[in-house]
Amino acid sequence: MIKLGLAVVLAADACTIGTVKIENPVEQVKHTVKRAAGTEECTPQQLWPYTFSAEDEYWFGRNVADRLLAPYVPAKIYEPDSPQAIYLNEVGNVVAAASAAQRDDGGGYHNDLPRKFPARARLDDTADRPLPIRGYHFILVKDPQPVALGLPGGFVIVSDGLVARTTDEDQLAGVLAHELGHVTRGHGIVAIEKMLCGRRDSVFAQASQNLHATKIGGGLALNLPLDKAIELFDQGVNYFQDIITTKGYPAAYEGEADAYGTRYLAGASYSALALADLLNHVDKDPAFKPTDDEHERPASRATKVTKLVTDEKLQPGHSPYEADRTKRFGVAFPPQPASTPAAQVKTKS
């Protein structure tokens, strides 16, 4: 009899329990299961409570960076005052200034400001992320594998193995511009916000009944006890670290980072084609071969970047400062004896 009653309730389009009416209970059960598994996309309105502030994003990115850098500490990280690290930060900050000048904080599901660049397509209905509260941190590590990671909060990790695959400063700037595209568009932090929102049912099921308002850093307001909030934060760090080190950003995000990075290059007076040149240059390198069917070959991405440069008439096509920059690049990173790169990629940009 109980089973029959349950079946009747679930088969109904709506039912009433006490004074509460539940619309389409079968679908609600399905949504609850999907949310608990983190497999259901949240609506923009549902995402809003999970939005990270700039301060939250900084601490989140710092935690991720600490974990990703742990295998390199201390001997495999270039000292901040080394010529190579200083040079990397100089180039990175030039590109960062161009990205800041092009920041579009308009539009989005919780923003009434007009868009600064309405013609630029955006994958997520969100404004560009706020500028990192403590600036950008460009960290150079010793690794023969090509590593480039743009993390939330303005942390960018680059390996000397990737630098060795660039031919000049413009191409190095292209690497950094691409990673800043990930940071500015919030690819990492938006993924975490979606994960937290998608799993909200399971999170609240674990919460104690004595809930109180908690903030991590100052913006992520969750109705959770402090220990649960910290646990949730840690889950997000683990999730992001696992995704970024195994699969990398989704192909669509890589394409958006290519587009935004190319615009930053032009804005910094680097060659607008520098990223396309680099992608074509590494296309046959086995370390850049896609490991799944979703991600494109570098040459295919280069074709799209070149089309963007043409369509948007981005200048300069080739920078008038290219020769000087190439010379400066050679001083910071002298050519090394040729070696055969390993075929397996450790991380993805």
Solvent accessible surface area in square Angstrom, and as a share of the most:
residue,aa,sasa,rsa
1,M,195,0.87
2,I,154,0.78
3,K,173,0.73
4,L,111,0.55
5,G,34,0.33
6,L,105,0.52
7,A,56,0.43
8,V,93,0.53
9,V,57,0.33
10,L,65,0.32
11,A,86,0.67
12,A,36,0.28
13,D,120,0.62
14,A,33,0.25
15,C,20,0.12
16,T,88,0.51
17,I,112,0.57
18,G,70,0.67
19,T,140,0.81
20,V,95,0.55
21,K,127,0.54
22,I,45,0.23
23,E,99,0.44
24,N,63,0.32
25,P,9,0.06
26,V,52,0.30
27,E,62,0.28
28,Q,85,0.38
29,V,81,0.47
30,K,103,0.44
31,H,71,0.32
32,T,56,0.33
33,V,96,0.55
34,K,97,0.41
35,R,41,0.15
36,A,42,0.33
37,A,59,0.46
38,G,30,0.29
39,T,100,0.58
40,E,37,0.16
41,E,128,0.57
42,C,13,0.08
43,T,64,0.37
44,P,50,0.31
45,Q,134,0.60
46,Q,67,0.30
47,L,14,0.07
48,W,135,0.47
49,P,69,0.44
50,Y,13,0.05
51,T,27,0.16
52,F,6,0.03
53,S,35,0.22
54,A,25,0.19
55,E,70,0.31
56,D,1,0.00
57,E,7,0.03
58,Y,11,0.04
59,W,86,0.30
60,F,1,0.00
61,G,0,0.00
62,R,94,0.34
63,N,53,0.27
64,V,0,0.00
65,A,3,0.02
66,D,83,0.43
67,R,77,0.28
68,L,18,0.09
69,L,18,0.09
70,A,61,0.47
71,P,101,0.63
72,Y,17,0.07
73,V,91,0.52
74,P,109,0.69
75,A,79,0.61
76,K,107,0.45
77,I,39,0.20
78,Y,39,0.15
79,E,109,0.49
80,P,110,0.69
81,D,110,0.57
82,S,20,0.13
83,P,97,0.61
84,Q,48,0.21
85,A,5,0.04
86,I,79,0.40
87,Y,11,0.04
88,L,0,0.00
89,N,41,0.21
90,E,95,0.43
91,V,3,0.02
92,G,0,0.00
93,N,72,0.37
94,V,70,0.40
95,V,0,0.00
96,A,9,0.07
97,A,63,0.49
98,A,8,0.06
99,S,2,0.01
100,A,38,0.30
101,A,66,0.52
102,Q,24,0.11
103,R,59,0.22
104,D,4,0.02
105,D,57,0.30
106,G,0,0.00
107,G,15,0.15
108,G,20,0.19
109,Y,49,0.19
110,H,81,0.36
111,N,36,0.18
112,D,150,0.78
113,L,100,0.50
114,P,115,0.72
115,R,65,0.24
116,K,115,0.49
117,F,53,0.22
118,P,100,0.63
119,A,105,0.81
120,R,34,0.12
121,A,89,0.69
122,R,39,0.14
123,L,90,0.45
124,D,21,0.11
125,D,83,0.43
126,T,18,0.10
127,A,17,0.13
128,D,5,0.03
129,R,27,0.10
130,P,55,0.34
131,L,92,0.46
132,P,20,0.13
133,I,81,0.41
134,R,129,0.47
135,G,34,0.33
136,Y,32,0.12
137,H,65,0.29
138,F,7,0.03
139,I,35,0.18
140,L,2,0.01
141,V,0,0.00
142,K,89,0.38
143,D,8,0.04
144,P,109,0.68
145,Q,19,0.08
146,P,9,0.05
147,V,3,0.01
148,A,3,0.03
149,L,4,0.02
150,G,0,0.00
151,L,1,0.00
152,P,5,0.03
153,G,4,0.03
154,G,0,0.00
155,F,14,0.06
156,V,0,0.00
157,I,3,0.01
158,V,0,0.00
159,S,0,0.00
160,D,35,0.18
161,G,6,0.06
162,L,10,0.05
163,V,2,0.01
164,A,76,0.59
165,R,31,0.11
166,T,8,0.05
167,T,69,0.40
168,D,19,0.10
169,E,0,0.00
170,D,2,0.01
171,Q,15,0.07
172,L,1,0.00
173,A,0,0.00
174,G,0,0.00
175,V,9,0.05
176,L,0,0.00
177,A,0,0.00
178,H,6,0.02
179,E,1,0.00
180,L,0,0.00
181,G,0,0.00
182,H,1,0.00
183,V,7,0.04
184,T,9,0.05
185,R,2,0.01
186,G,3,0.02
187,H,1,0.00
188,G,2,0.02
189,I,1,0.00
190,V,6,0.04
191,A,35,0.27
192,I,1,0.00
193,E,6,0.03
194,K,57,0.24
195,M,9,0.04
196,L,3,0.02
197,C,0,0.00
198,G,1,0.01
199,R,77,0.28
200,R,32,0.12
201,D,41,0.21
202,S,32,0.21
203,V,21,0.12
204,F,86,0.36
205,A,86,0.67
206,Q,101,0.45
207,A,17,0.13
208,S,57,0.37
209,Q,179,0.80
210,N,129,0.66
211,L,62,0.31
212,H,99,0.44
213,A,92,0.71
214,T,11,0.06
215,K,121,0.51
216,I,28,0.14
217,G,40,0.39
218,G,40,0.39
219,G,25,0.24
220,L,3,0.02
221,A,53,0.41
222,L,9,0.05
223,N,78,0.40
224,L,1,0.01
225,P,16,0.10
226,L,101,0.50
227,D,96,0.50
228,K,51,0.22
229,A,1,0.01
230,I,96,0.49
231,E,71,0.32
232,L,7,0.03
233,F,27,0.11
234,D,58,0.30
235,Q,64,0.28
236,G,1,0.01
237,V,1,0.00
238,N,70,0.36
239,Y,69,0.26
240,F,6,0.02
241,Q,49,0.22
242,D,82,0.43
243,I,59,0.30
244,I,2,0.01
245,T,43,0.25
246,T,84,0.49
247,K,112,0.47
248,G,4,0.03
249,Y,9,0.03
250,P,60,0.38
251,A,23,0.18
252,A,58,0.45
253,Y,22,0.08
254,E,10,0.05
255,G,36,0.34
256,E,14,0.06
257,A,0,0.00
258,D,5,0.03
259,A,24,0.18
260,Y,7,0.03
261,G,0,0.00
262,T,0,0.00
263,R,14,0.05
264,Y,2,0.01
265,L,0,0.00
266,A,16,0.12
267,G,49,0.48
268,A,13,0.10
269,S,46,0.30
270,Y,2,0.01
271,S,1,0.01
272,A,0,0.00
273,L,39,0.19
274,A,2,0.02
275,L,4,0.02
276,A,2,0.01
277,D,54,0.28
278,L,10,0.05
279,L,10,0.05
280,N,84,0.43
281,H,102,0.45
282,V,4,0.03
283,D,12,0.06
284,K,170,0.72
285,D,25,0.13
286,P,65,0.41
287,A,2,0.02
288,F,53,0.22
289,K,126,0.54
290,P,31,0.19
291,T,85,0.49
292,D,52,0.27
293,D,155,0.80
294,E,88,0.39
295,H,29,0.13
296,E,62,0.28
297,R,97,0.35
298,P,5,0.03
299,A,34,0.26
300,S,44,0.28
301,R,41,0.15
302,A,1,0.01
303,T,93,0.54
304,K,123,0.52
305,V,4,0.03
306,T,58,0.34
307,K,128,0.54
308,L,30,0.15
309,V,12,0.07
310,T,94,0.55
311,D,83,0.43
312,E,68,0.31
313,K,162,0.69
314,L,26,0.13
315,Q,126,0.56
316,P,29,0.18
317,G,21,0.21
318,H,109,0.49
319,S,6,0.04
320,P,108,0.68
321,Y,114,0.44
322,E,47,0.21
323,A,80,0.62
324,D,103,0.53
325,R,26,0.10
326,T,55,0.32
327,K,154,0.65
328,R,118,0.43
329,F,17,0.07
330,G,28,0.27
331,V,115,0.66
332,A,11,0.09
333,F,28,0.12
334,P,70,0.44
335,P,126,0.80
336,Q,133,0.59
337,P,119,0.75
338,A,109,0.85
339,S,98,0.63
340,T,130,0.76
341,P,51,0.32
342,A,55,0.43
343,A,72,0.56
344,Q,130,0.58
345,V,25,0.15
346,K,111,0.47
347,T,14,0.08
348,K,38,0.16
349,S,32,0.21
